[in-house]
Amino acid sequence: MLPQDPAMLLSYINTQLRDNYDSLDALTDGLDISKEEKNAIIDKLTAIGYVYNAESNQFK
């Protein structure tokens, strides 16, 4: 289960991207996250000022 708090979600997602996955798509596939859930994650992190940067493979 993913954290619901946006700051904790950011930390969790970025840690997973850094340690285990080479892209956001690989993370969502690996964690069996649906397209709707992926969009909700992106929206939640965007709302606190973070966007996914594919080059650095993190939300920043």
mmCIF file as Biopython writes it, N, C-alpha, C and O atoms, coordinates in Angstrom:
data_model
#
loop_
_atom_site.group_PDB
_atom_site.id
_atom_site.type_symbol
_atom_site.label_atom_id
_atom_site.label_alt_id
_atom_site.label_comp_id
_atom_site.label_asym_id
_atom_site.label_entity_id
_atom_site.label_seq_id
_atom_site.pdbx_PDB_ins_code
_atom_site.Cartn_x
_atom_site.Cartn_y
_atom_site.Cartn_z
_atom_site.occupancy
_atom_site.B_iso_or_equiv
_atom_site.auth_seq_id
_atom_site.auth_asym_id
_atom_site.pdbx_PDB_model_num
ATOM 1   N N  . MET A ? 1  ? 0.845  -1.185 0.000   1.0 0.0 1  A 1 
ATOM 2   C CA . MET A ? 1  ? 0.000  0.000  0.000   1.0 0.0 1  A 1 
ATOM 3   C C  . MET A ? 1  ? 0.889  1.248  0.000   1.0 0.0 1  A 1 
ATOM 4   O O  . MET A ? 1  ? 1.861  1.336  0.750   1.0 0.0 1  A 1 
ATOM 5   N N  . LEU A ? 2  ? 0.540  2.187  -0.841  1.0 0.0 2  A 1 
ATOM 6   C CA . LEU A ? 2  ? 1.315  3.417  -0.956  1.0 0.0 2  A 1 
ATOM 7   C C  . LEU A ? 2  ? 0.932  4.401  0.143   1.0 0.0 2  A 1 
ATOM 8   O O  . LEU A ? 2  ? -0.220 4.436  0.573   1.0 0.0 2  A 1 
ATOM 9   N N  . PRO A ? 3  ? 1.897  5.202  0.597   1.0 0.0 3  A 1 
ATOM 10  C CA . PRO A ? 3  ? 1.574  6.230  1.592   1.0 0.0 3  A 1 
ATOM 11  C C  . PRO A ? 3  ? 0.553  7.220  1.041   1.0 0.0 3  A 1 
ATOM 12  O O  . PRO A ? 3  ? 0.576  7.542  -0.147  1.0 0.0 3  A 1 
ATOM 13  N N  . GLN A ? 4  ? -0.330 7.695  1.889   1.0 0.0 4  A 1 
ATOM 14  C CA . GLN A ? 4  ? -1.336 8.670  1.461   1.0 0.0 4  A 1 
ATOM 15  C C  . GLN A ? 4  ? -0.863 10.112 1.632   1.0 0.0 4  A 1 
ATOM 16  O O  . GLN A ? 4  ? -1.278 10.999 0.887   1.0 0.0 4  A 1 
ATOM 17  N N  . ASP A ? 5  ? -0.001 10.338 2.609   1.0 0.0 5  A 1 
ATOM 18  C CA . ASP A ? 5  ? 0.543  11.671 2.829   1.0 0.0 5  A 1 
ATOM 19  C C  . ASP A ? 5  ? 1.453  12.034 1.647   1.0 0.0 5  A 1 
ATOM 20  O O  . ASP A ? 5  ? 2.345  11.256 1.309   1.0 0.0 5  A 1 
ATOM 21  N N  . PRO A ? 6  ? 1.248  13.200 1.010   1.0 0.0 6  A 1 
ATOM 22  C CA . PRO A ? 6  ? 2.037  13.547 -0.178  1.0 0.0 6  A 1 
ATOM 23  C C  . PRO A ? 6  ? 3.544  13.557 0.050   1.0 0.0 6  A 1 
ATOM 24  O O  . PRO A ? 6  ? 4.293  13.100 -0.813  1.0 0.0 6  A 1 
ATOM 25  N N  . ALA A ? 7  ? 4.003  14.063 1.184   1.0 0.0 7  A 1 
ATOM 26  C CA . ALA A ? 7  ? 5.444  14.102 1.444   1.0 0.0 7  A 1 
ATOM 27  C C  . ALA A ? 7  ? 6.014  12.693 1.613   1.0 0.0 7  A 1 
ATOM 28  O O  . ALA A ? 7  ? 7.102  12.395 1.119   1.0 0.0 7  A 1 
ATOM 29  N N  . MET A ? 8  ? 5.289  11.847 2.301   1.0 0.0 8  A 1 
ATOM 30  C CA . MET A ? 8  ? 5.732  10.458 2.470   1.0 0.0 8  A 1 
ATOM 31  C C  . MET A ? 8  ? 5.685  9.714  1.130   1.0 0.0 8  A 1 
ATOM 32  O O  . MET A ? 8  ? 6.563  8.904  0.832   1.0 0.0 8  A 1 
ATOM 33  N N  . LEU A ? 9  ? 4.656  9.994  0.330   1.0 0.0 9  A 1 
ATOM 34  C CA . LEU A ? 9  ? 4.544  9.391  -0.999  1.0 0.0 9  A 1 
ATOM 35  C C  . LEU A ? 9  ? 5.733  9.803  -1.858  1.0 0.0 9  A 1 
ATOM 36  O O  . LEU A ? 9  ? 6.319  8.966  -2.544  1.0 0.0 9  A 1 
ATOM 37  N N  . LEU A ? 10 ? 6.093  11.077 -1.829  1.0 0.0 10 A 1 
ATOM 38  C CA . LEU A ? 10 ? 7.250  11.569 -2.579  1.0 0.0 10 A 1 
ATOM 39  C C  . LEU A ? 10 ? 8.505  10.821 -2.177  1.0 0.0 10 A 1 
ATOM 40  O O  . LEU A ? 10 ? 9.254  10.352 -3.034  1.0 0.0 10 A 1 
ATOM 41  N N  . SER A ? 11 ? 8.737  10.708 -0.893  1.0 0.0 11 A 1 
ATOM 42  C CA . SER A ? 11 ? 9.913  10.006 -0.397  1.0 0.0 11 A 1 
ATOM 43  C C  . SER A ? 11 ? 9.912  8.545  -0.840  1.0 0.0 11 A 1 
ATOM 44  O O  . SER A ? 11 ? 10.930 8.036  -1.309  1.0 0.0 11 A 1 
ATOM 45  N N  . TYR A ? 12 ? 8.787  7.880  -0.695  1.0 0.0 12 A 1 
ATOM 46  C CA . TYR A ? 12 ? 8.681  6.471  -1.072  1.0 0.0 12 A 1 
ATOM 47  C C  . TYR A ? 12 ? 8.936  6.275  -2.569  1.0 0.0 12 A 1 
ATOM 48  O O  . TYR A ? 12 ? 9.733  5.423  -2.961  1.0 0.0 12 A 1 
ATOM 49  N N  . ILE A ? 13 ? 8.260  7.062  -3.394  1.0 0.0 13 A 1 
ATOM 50  C CA . ILE A ? 13 ? 8.384  6.922  -4.852  1.0 0.0 13 A 1 
ATOM 51  C C  . ILE A ? 13 ? 9.819  7.199  -5.289  1.0 0.0 13 A 1 
ATOM 52  O O  . ILE A ? 13 ? 10.388 6.428  -6.062  1.0 0.0 13 A 1 
ATOM 53  N N  . ASN A ? 14 ? 10.411 8.292  -4.804  1.0 0.0 14 A 1 
ATOM 54  C CA . ASN A ? 14 ? 11.774 8.609  -5.218  1.0 0.0 14 A 1 
ATOM 55  C C  . ASN A ? 14 ? 12.772 7.559  -4.740  1.0 0.0 14 A 1 
ATOM 56  O O  . ASN A ? 14 ? 13.730 7.254  -5.450  1.0 0.0 14 A 1 
ATOM 57  N N  . THR A ? 15 ? 12.565 7.005  -3.557  1.0 0.0 15 A 1 
ATOM 58  C CA . THR A ? 15 ? 13.443 5.938  -3.079  1.0 0.0 15 A 1 
ATOM 59  C C  . THR A ? 15 ? 13.322 4.704  -3.967  1.0 0.0 15 A 1 
ATOM 60  O O  . THR A ? 15 ? 14.327 4.091  -4.327  1.0 0.0 15 A 1 
ATOM 61  N N  . GLN A ? 16 ? 12.091 4.345  -4.316  1.0 0.0 16 A 1 
ATOM 62  C CA . GLN A ? 16 ? 11.891 3.197  -5.206  1.0 0.0 16 A 1 
ATOM 63  C C  . GLN A ? 16 ? 12.532 3.446  -6.570  1.0 0.0 16 A 1 
ATOM 64  O O  . GLN A ? 16 ? 13.170 2.555  -7.131  1.0 0.0 16 A 1 
ATOM 65  N N  . LEU A ? 17 ? 12.364 4.651  -7.099  1.0 0.0 17 A 1 
ATOM 66  C CA . LEU A ? 17 ? 12.965 4.975  -8.395  1.0 0.0 17 A 1 
ATOM 67  C C  . LEU A ? 17 ? 14.486 4.904  -8.319  1.0 0.0 17 A 1 
ATOM 68  O O  . LEU A ? 17 ? 15.127 4.373  -9.226  1.0 0.0 17 A 1 
ATOM 69  N N  . ARG A ? 18 ? 15.055 5.423  -7.267  1.0 0.0 18 A 1 
ATOM 70  C CA . ARG A ? 18 ? 16.510 5.420  -7.115  1.0 0.0 18 A 1 
ATOM 71  C C  . ARG A ? 18 ? 17.064 4.007  -6.940  1.0 0.0 18 A 1 
ATOM 72  O O  . ARG A ? 18 ? 18.074 3.649  -7.545  1.0 0.0 18 A 1 
ATOM 73  N N  . ASP A ? 19 ? 16.398 3.214  -6.113  1.0 0.0 19 A 1 
ATOM 74  C CA . ASP A ? 19 ? 16.965 1.925  -5.717  1.0 0.0 19 A 1 
ATOM 75  C C  . ASP A ? 19 ? 16.547 0.738  -6.586  1.0 0.0 19 A 1 
ATOM 76  O O  . ASP A ? 19 ? 17.288 -0.239 -6.694  1.0 0.0 19 A 1 
ATOM 77  N N  . ASN A ? 20 ? 15.360 0.815  -7.208  1.0 0.0 20 A 1 
ATOM 78  C CA . ASN A ? 20 ? 14.820 -0.398 -7.832  1.0 0.0 20 A 1 
ATOM 79  C C  . ASN A ? 20 ? 14.333 -0.275 -9.266  1.0 0.0 20 A 1 
ATOM 80  O O  . ASN A ? 20 ? 14.218 -1.292 -9.950  1.0 0.0 20 A 1 
ATOM 81  N N  . TYR A ? 21 ? 14.047 0.913  -9.744  1.0 0.0 21 A 1 
ATOM 82  C CA . TYR A ? 21 ? 13.417 1.052  -11.063 1.0 0.0 21 A 1 
ATOM 83  C C  . TYR A ? 21 ? 14.114 2.117  -11.890 1.0 0.0 21 A 1 
ATOM 84  O O  . TYR A ? 21 ? 14.561 3.133  -11.357 1.0 0.0 21 A 1 
ATOM 85  N N  . ASP A ? 22 ? 14.206 1.882  -13.201 1.0 0.0 22 A 1 
ATOM 86  C CA . ASP A ? 22 ? 14.885 2.838  -14.063 1.0 0.0 22 A 1 
ATOM 87  C C  . ASP A ? 22 ? 13.950 3.837  -14.738 1.0 0.0 22 A 1 
ATOM 88  O O  . ASP A ? 22 ? 14.392 4.661  -15.540 1.0 0.0 22 A 1 
ATOM 89  N N  . SER A ? 23 ? 12.650 3.764  -14.412 1.0 0.0 23 A 1 
ATOM 90  C CA . SER A ? 23 ? 11.700 4.734  -14.953 1.0 0.0 23 A 1 
ATOM 91  C C  . SER A ? 23 ? 10.401 4.674  -14.147 1.0 0.0 23 A 1 
ATOM 92  O O  . SER A ? 23 ? 10.154 3.722  -13.407 1.0 0.0 23 A 1 
ATOM 93  N N  . LEU A ? 24 ? 9.589  5.698  -14.306 1.0 0.0 24 A 1 
ATOM 94  C CA . LEU A ? 24 ? 8.290  5.716  -13.634 1.0 0.0 24 A 1 
ATOM 95  C C  . LEU A ? 24 ? 7.401  4.597  -14.161 1.0 0.0 24 A 1 
ATOM 96  O O  . LEU A ? 24 ? 6.663  3.978  -13.394 1.0 0.0 24 A 1 
ATOM 97  N N  . ASP A ? 25 ? 7.467  4.334  -15.457 1.0 0.0 25 A 1 
ATOM 98  C CA . ASP A ? 25 ? 6.679  3.232  -16.025 1.0 0.0 25 A 1 
ATOM 99  C C  . ASP A ? 25 ? 7.104  1.882  -15.456 1.0 0.0 25 A 1 
ATOM 100 O O  . ASP A ? 25 ? 6.261  1.035  -15.162 1.0 0.0 25 A 1 
ATOM 101 N N  . ALA A ? 26 ? 8.421  1.684  -15.300 1.0 0.0 26 A 1 
ATOM 102 C CA . ALA A ? 26 ? 8.905  0.431  -14.718 1.0 0.0 26 A 1 
ATOM 103 C C  . ALA A ? 26 ? 8.428  0.284  -13.280 1.0 0.0 26 A 1 
ATOM 104 O O  . ALA A ? 26 ? 8.068  -0.813 -12.852 1.0 0.0 26 A 1 
ATOM 105 N N  . LEU A ? 27 ? 8.422  1.387  -12.530 1.0 0.0 27 A 1 
ATOM 106 C CA . LEU A ? 27 ? 7.933  1.358  -11.150 1.0 0.0 27 A 1 
ATOM 107 C C  . LEU A ? 27 ? 6.461  0.974  -11.104 1.0 0.0 27 A 1 
ATOM 108 O O  . LEU A ? 27 ? 6.074  0.101  -10.328 1.0 0.0 27 A 1 
ATOM 109 N N  . THR A ? 28 ? 5.640  1.614  -11.926 1.0 0.0 28 A 1 
ATOM 110 C CA . THR A ? 28 ? 4.211  1.321  -11.881 1.0 0.0 28 A 1 
ATOM 111 C C  . THR A ? 28 ? 3.927  -0.104 -12.349 1.0 0.0 28 A 1 
ATOM 112 O O  . THR A ? 28 ? 3.025  -0.758 -11.825 1.0 0.0 28 A 1 
ATOM 113 N N  . ASP A ? 29 ? 4.677  -0.584 -13.315 1.0 0.0 29 A 1 
ATOM 114 C CA . ASP A ? 29 ? 4.524  -1.986 -13.736 1.0 0.0 29 A 1 
ATOM 115 C C  . ASP A ? 29 ? 4.966  -2.930 -12.619 1.0 0.0 29 A 1 
ATOM 116 O O  . ASP A ? 29 ? 4.278  -3.904 -12.312 1.0 0.0 29 A 1 
ATOM 117 N N  . GLY A ? 30 ? 6.106  -2.641 -12.021 1.0 0.0 30 A 1 
ATOM 118 C CA . GLY A ? 30 ? 6.662  -3.502 -10.995 1.0 0.0 30 A 1 
ATOM 119 C C  . GLY A ? 30 ? 5.819  -3.566 -9.733  1.0 0.0 30 A 1 
ATOM 120 O O  . GLY A ? 30 ? 5.759  -4.602 -9.072  1.0 0.0 30 A 1 
ATOM 121 N N  . LEU A ? 31 ? 5.167  -2.459 -9.400  1.0 0.0 31 A 1 
ATOM 122 C CA . LEU A ? 31 ? 4.321  -2.412 -8.205  1.0 0.0 31 A 1 
ATOM 123 C C  . LEU A ? 31 ? 2.852  -2.669 -8.535  1.0 0.0 31 A 1 
ATOM 124 O O  . LEU A ? 31 ? 1.985  -2.546 -7.670  1.0 0.0 31 A 1 
ATOM 125 N N  . ASP A ? 32 ? 2.579  -3.024 -9.787  1.0 0.0 32 A 1 
ATOM 126 C CA . ASP A ? 32 ? 1.211  -3.309 -10.243 1.0 0.0 32 A 1 
ATOM 127 C C  . ASP A ? 32 ? 0.273  -2.146 -9.947  1.0 0.0 32 A 1 
ATOM 128 O O  . ASP A ? 32 ? -0.810 -2.327 -9.391  1.0 0.0 32 A 1 
ATOM 129 N N  . ILE A ? 33 ? 0.710  -0.950 -10.330 1.0 0.0 33 A 1 
ATOM 130 C CA . ILE A ? 33 ? -0.075 0.270  -10.150 1.0 0.0 33 A 1 
ATOM 131 C C  . ILE A ? 33 ? -0.814 0.546  -11.458 1.0 0.0 33 A 1 
ATOM 132 O O  . ILE A ? 33 ? -0.203 0.596  -12.526 1.0 0.0 33 A 1 
ATOM 133 N N  . SER A ? 34 ? -2.115 0.722  -11.368 1.0 0.0 34 A 1 
ATOM 134 C CA . SER A ? 34 ? -2.930 0.974  -12.563 1.0 0.0 34 A 1 
ATOM 135 C C  . SER A ? 34 ? -2.645 2.363  -13.127 1.0 0.0 34 A 1 
ATOM 136 O O  . SER A ? 34 ? -2.041 3.207  -12.466 1.0 0.0 34 A 1 
ATOM 137 N N  . LYS A ? 35 ? -3.090 2.578  -14.349 1.0 0.0 35 A 1 
ATOM 138 C CA . LYS A ? 35 ? -2.923 3.886  -14.985 1.0 0.0 35 A 1 
ATOM 139 C C  . LYS A ? 35 ? -3.624 4.970  -14.168 1.0 0.0 35 A 1 
ATOM 140 O O  . LYS A ? 35 ? -3.104 6.077  -14.034 1.0 0.0 35 A 1 
ATOM 141 N N  . GLU A ? 36 ? -4.783 4.663  -13.630 1.0 0.0 36 A 1 
ATOM 142 C CA . GLU A ? 36 ? -5.524 5.625  -12.818 1.0 0.0 36 A 1 
ATOM 143 C C  . GLU A ? 36 ? -4.771 5.957  -11.538 1.0 0.0 36 A 1 
ATOM 144 O O  . GLU A ? 36 ? -4.705 7.116  -11.127 1.0 0.0 36 A 1 
ATOM 145 N N  . GLU A ? 37 ? -4.202 4.925  -10.909 1.0 0.0 37 A 1 
ATOM 146 C CA . GLU A ? 37 ? -3.414 5.151  -9.689  1.0 0.0 37 A 1 
ATOM 147 C C  . GLU A ? 37 ? -2.150 5.944  -10.005 1.0 0.0 37 A 1 
ATOM 148 O O  . GLU A ? 37 ? -1.753 6.817  -9.232  1.0 0.0 37 A 1 
ATOM 149 N N  . LYS A ? 38 ? -1.521 5.645  -11.133 1.0 0.0 38 A 1 
ATOM 150 C CA . LYS A ? 38 ? -0.329 6.384  -11.557 1.0 0.0 38 A 1 
ATOM 151 C C  . LYS A ? 38 ? -0.666 7.856  -11.745 1.0 0.0 38 A 1 
ATOM 152 O O  . LYS A ? 38 ? 0.072  8.730  -11.291 1.0 0.0 38 A 1 
ATOM 153 N N  . ASN A ? 39 ? -1.777 8.128  -12.410 1.0 0.0 39 A 1 
ATOM 154 C CA . ASN A ? 39 ? -2.186 9.516  -12.619 1.0 0.0 39 A 1 
ATOM 155 C C  . ASN A ? 39 ? -2.496 10.209 -11.299 1.0 0.0 39 A 1 
ATOM 156 O O  . ASN A ? 39 ? -2.201 11.393 -11.141 1.0 0.0 39 A 1 
ATOM 157 N N  . ALA A ? 40 ? -3.086 9.486  -10.349 1.0 0.0 40 A 1 
ATOM 158 C CA . ALA A ? 40 ? -3.383 10.052 -9.035  1.0 0.0 40 A 1 
ATOM 159 C C  . ALA A ? 40 ? -2.090 10.392 -8.289  1.0 0.0 40 A 1 
ATOM 160 O O  . ALA A ? 40 ? -2.010 11.421 -7.617  1.0 0.0 40 A 1 
ATOM 161 N N  . ILE A ? 41 ? -1.079 9.527  -8.408  1.0 0.0 41 A 1 
ATOM 162 C CA . ILE A ? 41 ? 0.218  9.796  -7.788  1.0 0.0 41 A 1 
ATOM 163 C C  . ILE A ? 41 ? 0.827  11.054 -8.392  1.0 0.0 41 A 1 
ATOM 164 O O  . ILE A ? 41 ? 1.282  11.941 -7.669  1.0 0.0 41 A 1 
ATOM 165 N N  . ILE A ? 42 ? 0.834  11.127 -9.710  1.0 0.0 42 A 1 
ATOM 166 C CA . ILE A ? 42 ? 1.391  12.289 -10.408 1.0 0.0 42 A 1 
ATOM 167 C C  . ILE A ? 42 ? 0.657  13.551 -9.980  1.0 0.0 42 A 1 
ATOM 168 O O  . ILE A ? 42 ? 1.288  14.569 -9.696  1.0 0.0 42 A 1 
ATOM 169 N N  . ASP A ? 43 ? -0.671 13.492 -9.931  1.0 0.0 43 A 1 
ATOM 170 C CA . ASP A ? 43 ? -1.470 14.657 -9.523  1.0 0.0 43 A 1 
ATOM 171 C C  . ASP A ? 43 ? -1.163 15.072 -8.089  1.0 0.0 43 A 1 
ATOM 172 O O  . ASP A ? 43 ? -1.038 16.260 -7.795  1.0 0.0 43 A 1 
ATOM 173 N N  . LYS A ? 44 ? -1.045 14.098 -7.203  1.0 0.0 44 A 1 
ATOM 174 C CA . LYS A ? 44 ? -0.779 14.391 -5.790  1.0 0.0 44 A 1 
ATOM 175 C C  . LYS A ? 44 ? 0.594  15.042 -5.627  1.0 0.0 44 A 1 
ATOM 176 O O  . LYS A ? 44 ? 0.745  15.987 -4.852  1.0 0.0 44 A 1 
ATOM 177 N N  . LEU A ? 45 ? 1.584  14.544 -6.348  1.0 0.0 45 A 1 
ATOM 178 C CA . LEU A ? 45 ? 2.922  15.109 -6.223  1.0 0.0 45 A 1 
ATOM 179 C C  . LEU A ? 45 ? 3.035  16.458 -6.932  1.0 0.0 45 A 1 
ATOM 180 O O  . LEU A ? 45 ? 3.770  17.338 -6.485  1.0 0.0 45 A 1 
ATOM 181 N N  . THR A ? 46 ? 2.317  16.615 -8.020  1.0 0.0 46 A 1 
ATOM 182 C CA . THR A ? 46 ? 2.282  17.908 -8.703  1.0 0.0 46 A 1 
ATOM 183 C C  . THR A ? 46 ? 1.652  18.965 -7.809  1.0 0.0 46 A 1 
ATOM 184 O O  . THR A ? 46 ? 2.080  20.120 -7.813  1.0 0.0 46 A 1 
ATOM 185 N N  . ALA A ? 47 ? 0.648  18.581 -7.052  1.0 0.0 47 A 1 
ATOM 186 C CA . ALA A ? 47 ? -0.046 19.514 -6.156  1.0 0.0 47 A 1 
ATOM 187 C C  . ALA A ? 47 ? 0.878  20.068 -5.075  1.0 0.0 47 A 1 
ATOM 188 O O  . ALA A ? 47 ? 0.627  21.153 -4.550  1.0 0.0 47 A 1 
ATOM 189 N N  . ILE A ? 48 ? 1.947  19.339 -4.734  1.0 0.0 48 A 1 
ATOM 190 C CA . ILE A ? 48 ? 2.887  19.853 -3.741  1.0 0.0 48 A 1 
ATOM 191 C C  . ILE A ? 48 ? 4.169  20.385 -4.399  1.0 0.0 48 A 1 
ATOM 192 O O  . ILE A ? 48 ? 5.171  20.632 -3.728  1.0 0.0 48 A 1 
ATOM 193 N N  . GLY A ? 49 ? 4.112  20.554 -5.724  1.0 0.0 49 A 1 
ATOM 194 C CA . GLY A ? 49 ? 5.193  21.225 -6.432  1.0 0.0 49 A 1 
ATOM 195 C C  . GLY A ? 49 ? 6.269  20.342 -7.037  1.0 0.0 49 A 1 
ATOM 196 O O  . GLY A ? 49 ? 7.351  20.828 -7.365  1.0 0.0 49 A 1 
ATOM 197 N N  . TYR A ? 50 ? 5.992  19.047 -7.192  1.0 0.0 50 A 1 
ATOM 198 C CA . TYR A ? 50 ? 6.980  18.123 -7.744  1.0 0.0 50 A 1 
ATOM 199 C C  . TYR A ? 50 ? 6.475  17.534 -9.056  1.0 0.0 50 A 1 
ATOM 200 O O  . TYR A ? 50 ? 5.305  17.174 -9.186  1.0 0.0 50 A 1 
ATOM 201 N N  . VAL A ? 51 ? 7.387  17.443 -10.027 1.0 0.0 51 A 1 
ATOM 202 C CA . VAL A ? 51 ? 7.066  16.812 -11.305 1.0 0.0 51 A 1 
ATOM 203 C C  . VAL A ? 51 ? 8.135  15.772 -11.605 1.0 0.0 51 A 1 
ATOM 204 O O  . VAL A ? 51 ? 9.276  15.891 -11.161 1.0 0.0 51 A 1 
ATOM 205 N N  . TYR A ? 52 ? 7.752  14.757 -12.362 1.0 0.0 52 A 1 
ATOM 206 C CA . TYR A ? 52 ? 8.691  13.691 -12.709 1.0 0.0 52 A 1 
ATOM 207 C C  . TYR A ? 52 ? 9.662  14.175 -13.768 1.0 0.0 52 A 1 
ATOM 208 O O  . TYR A ? 52 ? 9.262  14.751 -14.779 1.0 0.0 52 A 1 
ATOM 209 N N  . ASN A ? 53 ? 10.936 13.936 -13.527 1.0 0.0 53 A 1 
ATOM 210 C CA . ASN A ? 53 ? 11.989 14.254 -14.479 1.0 0.0 53 A 1 
ATOM 211 C C  . ASN A ? 53 ? 12.610 12.938 -14.927 1.0 0.0 53 A 1 
ATOM 212 O O  . ASN A ? 53 ? 13.303 12.277 -14.154 1.0 0.0 53 A 1 
ATOM 213 N N  . ALA A ? 54 ? 12.361 12.562 -16.172 1.0 0.0 54 A 1 
ATOM 214 C CA . ALA A ? 54 ? 12.827 11.276 -16.680 1.0 0.0 54 A 1 
ATOM 215 C C  . ALA A ? 54 ? 14.346 11.200 -16.725 1.0 0.0 54 A 1 
ATOM 216 O O  . ALA A ? 54 ? 14.917 10.130 -16.515 1.0 0.0 54 A 1 
ATOM 217 N N  . GLU A ? 55 ? 15.006 12.316 -16.996 1.0 0.0 55 A 1 
ATOM 218 C CA . GLU A ? 55 ? 16.452 12.330 -17.099 1.0 0.0 55 A 1 
ATOM 219 C C  . GLU A ? 55 ? 17.117 11.949 -15.768 1.0 0.0 55 A 1 
ATOM 220 O O  . GLU A ? 55 ? 18.085 11.189 -15.740 1.0 0.0 55 A 1 
ATOM 221 N N  . SER A ? 56 ? 16.587 12.484 -14.683 1.0 0.0 56 A 1 
ATOM 222 C CA . SER A ? 56 ? 17.148 12.156 -13.366 1.0 0.0 56 A 1 
ATOM 223 C C  . SER A ? 56 ? 16.385 11.020 -12.692 1.0 0.0 56 A 1 
ATOM 224 O O  . SER A ? 56 ? 16.786 10.542 -11.631 1.0 0.0 56 A 1 
ATOM 225 N N  . ASN A ? 57 ? 15.292 10.592 -13.303 1.0 0.0 57 A 1 
ATOM 226 C CA . ASN A ? 57 ? 14.442 9.502  -12.788 1.0 0.0 57 A 1 
ATOM 227 C C  . ASN A ? 57 ? 13.989 9.772  -11.351 1.0 0.0 57 A 1 
ATOM 228 O O  . ASN A ? 57 ? 14.128 8.934  -10.460 1.0 0.0 57 A 1 
ATOM 229 N N  . GLN A ? 58 ? 13.443 10.969 -11.166 1.0 0.0 58 A 1 
ATOM 230 C CA . GLN A ? 58 ? 12.913 11.320 -9.853  1.0 0.0 58 A 1 
ATOM 231 C C  . GLN A ? 58 ? 11.907 12.451 -9.980  1.0 0.0 58 A 1 
ATOM 232 O O  . GLN A ? 58 ? 11.870 13.171 -10.978 1.0 0.0 58 A 1 
ATOM 233 N N  . PHE A ? 59 ? 11.106 12.583 -8.957  1.0 0.0 59 A 1 
ATOM 234 C CA . PHE A ? 59 ? 10.230 13.743 -8.846  1.0 0.0 59 A 1 
ATOM 235 C C  . PHE A ? 59 ? 11.041 14.817 -8.169  1.0 0.0 59 A 1 
ATOM 236 O O  . PHE A ? 59 ? 11.624 14.604 -7.106  1.0 0.0 59 A 1 
ATOM 237 N N  . LYS A ? 60 ? 11.071 15.992 -8.807  1.0 0.0 60 A 1 
ATOM 238 C CA . LYS A ? 60 ? 11.779 17.116 -8.187  1.0 0.0 60 A 1 
ATOM 239 C C  . LYS A ? 60 ? 11.140 18.432 -8.558  1.0 0.0 60 A 1 
ATOM 240 O O  . LYS A ? 60 ? 11.604 19.487 -8.127  1.0 0.0 60 A 1 
#
